[in-house]
Amino acid sequence: MDVLQEWAATRAEELPGVTVDQPFGPEVDVYRVRERMFMALSPMGRTSVTLKAAPEDAEALRETFPAIIPGYHMNKRHWITLRSDGSLEQDLVRELVTEAYRLVVAKLPRAQRPVDPELFGRL
């Protein structure tokens, strides 16, 4: 695990109701909230982090940061992949993980939500 993945994993593990499994094999850690995936850590040639993203945010992020590309083996509109090239800052990675989590929580039935997605992670 490289520093990008460490930042992402550390943030994900801080979030309420998160579980980790390896449904795609031992090399890919999948992070879920209530059984719904919001992040995957994989080697993908170079180590990477794949995250759920709002389509308009995903497009803006890809245009702004060369290290952010369409989601690897995922729906390119709703997922982004962060490449580990040393150009992304820890605060951005933490924010993107939190936003991916919030997007998934917002789609859960109210009774299953571990947090209020409208308020969680907002300052």
C-alpha positions as CSV (number, residue, x, y, z in Angstrom):
1,M,0.0,0.0,0.0
2,D,1.4,3.4,-1.0
3,V,0.8,6.8,0.7
4,L,-2.2,7.6,-1.5
5,Q,-3.9,4.4,-0.5
6,E,-3.0,4.9,3.1
7,W,-4.6,8.3,3.2
8,A,-7.8,6.9,1.5
9,A,-8.0,3.8,3.7
10,T,-7.4,5.8,6.9
11,R,-10.2,8.2,6.0
12,A,-12.6,5.4,5.0
13,E,-12.0,3.5,8.2
14,E,-12.9,6.6,10.2
15,L,-16.4,6.7,8.6
16,P,-19.4,5.2,10.4
17,G,-20.6,1.8,9.2
18,V,-17.8,1.0,6.8
19,T,-16.7,-2.5,6.1
20,V,-13.9,-3.9,3.9
21,D,-13.9,-7.1,1.8
22,Q,-12.2,-8.5,-1.3
23,P,-14.9,-9.7,-3.7
24,F,-12.6,-9.2,-6.7
25,G,-9.7,-11.2,-5.2
26,P,-7.1,-10.6,-2.5
27,E,-5.4,-7.7,-4.3
28,V,-8.4,-5.3,-4.3
29,D,-9.9,-4.0,-1.0
30,V,-13.5,-2.8,-1.5
31,Y,-14.9,-0.3,1.0
32,R,-18.6,-0.4,1.6
33,V,-21.3,1.2,3.7
34,R,-24.3,-1.0,4.2
35,E,-23.1,-3.4,1.5
36,R,-22.8,-0.6,-1.1
37,M,-19.4,0.1,-2.6
38,F,-17.9,3.6,-2.5
39,M,-14.2,2.9,-2.8
40,A,-11.7,0.3,-4.1
41,L,-8.0,0.1,-3.6
42,S,-6.1,-1.8,-6.3
43,P,-2.6,-2.1,-7.8
44,M,-3.7,-1.4,-11.4
45,G,-0.2,-1.3,-12.8
46,R,0.5,1.7,-10.6
47,T,-1.3,1.8,-7.3
48,S,-4.7,3.5,-7.4
49,V,-7.8,4.4,-5.5
50,T,-11.2,4.3,-7.3
51,L,-14.1,6.3,-5.8
52,K,-17.7,7.0,-6.4
53,A,-18.3,10.6,-7.7
54,A,-21.1,12.8,-8.8
55,P,-20.9,13.0,-12.7
56,E,-20.4,16.8,-12.8
57,D,-17.7,16.6,-10.0
58,A,-16.0,13.7,-11.8
59,E,-15.7,15.6,-15.0
60,A,-14.4,18.8,-13.3
61,L,-11.9,16.7,-11.3
62,R,-10.6,14.9,-14.4
63,E,-10.1,18.3,-16.2
64,T,-8.3,19.8,-13.2
65,F,-6.0,17.0,-12.0
66,P,-4.0,14.9,-14.4
67,A,-3.8,12.2,-11.7
68,I,-7.6,11.8,-11.7
69,I,-8.9,9.6,-14.6
70,P,-12.2,7.9,-15.4
71,G,-13.0,5.0,-13.0
72,Y,-10.9,1.9,-13.9
73,H,-13.2,-1.0,-14.8
74,M,-16.2,1.1,-13.5
75,N,-18.9,3.3,-15.0
76,K,-16.8,6.2,-16.3
77,R,-19.5,8.8,-15.5
78,H,-20.0,7.9,-11.8
79,W,-16.5,6.7,-10.8
80,I,-13.0,8.3,-10.8
81,T,-9.6,6.7,-10.3
82,L,-6.8,8.5,-8.4
83,R,-3.4,7.5,-9.7
84,S,-0.5,7.5,-7.2
85,D,1.9,9.9,-8.9
86,G,2.5,12.1,-5.9
87,S,0.6,15.1,-7.2
88,L,-2.6,14.8,-5.1
89,E,-2.7,16.3,-1.6
90,Q,-3.9,14.5,1.5
91,D,-6.7,16.9,2.2
92,L,-8.1,16.5,-1.3
93,V,-8.0,12.7,-1.0
94,R,-9.7,12.8,2.3
95,E,-12.4,15.1,0.9
96,L,-13.0,12.8,-2.1
97,V,-13.3,9.7,0.1
98,T,-15.8,11.5,2.3
99,E,-17.8,12.7,-0.7
100,A,-17.9,9.2,-2.2
101,Y,-19.2,7.8,1.2
102,R,-21.9,10.6,1.4
103,L,-23.1,9.8,-2.2
104,V,-23.7,6.2,-1.3
105,V,-25.2,7.0,2.1
106,A,-27.7,9.4,0.4
107,K,-29.0,6.5,-1.7
108,L,-29.7,4.3,1.3
109,P,-33.2,4.1,2.8
110,R,-33.3,6.6,5.7
111,A,-33.5,3.8,8.3
112,Q,-30.2,2.3,7.1
113,R,-28.2,5.6,7.0
114,P,-25.4,5.6,9.6
115,V,-25.2,9.5,9.2
116,D,-27.3,12.3,7.6
117,P,-25.6,12.7,4.2
118,E,-26.7,16.4,4.0
119,L,-24.8,17.3,7.2
120,F,-22.0,14.7,7.6
121,G,-18.5,16.0,6.6
122,R,-19.7,19.5,6.1
123,L,-18.0,22.3,8.1
